[in-house]
Every structure is written in structure tokens, then in C-alpha cells.
């Protein structure tokens, strides 16, 4: 799925969704799919890292 930044018109794939201008003010940030998916992807990465760590501790 392709996502488009409403403010800058930048297009990106949902798997690599990251805000290219996180420090800039954006009136669309609260409803931004790029921001939402970026947070969701970060959460999945943290969960995967925790699972890997717990497997290493059990050994």
C-alpha cells in the first residue's frame, strides 16, 4: 500500500512508513496514516525484540 504525506506530497510504501519531517509543525499529524503506521511498526519491532530477548534468557 502506498501512503502520501498530505503536507509535502511525498509518497512511500506502508512497510517503510516514517515521517520525513517529524520536527516540523503539521496540522494533519493527528489524522496522519504515516504517523499511525510508523508507531505501529515501532511497536512490532519492540515486541519482536522482547520475544528474542526472552528466548535467549530461557536457554
Secondary structure, 3 states (H helix, E strand, C coil): CEEECCCCCCEEEHHHCCCCCCCCCCCCHHHCHHHHHHHHHHHHHHHHHHHHHHHHHHC
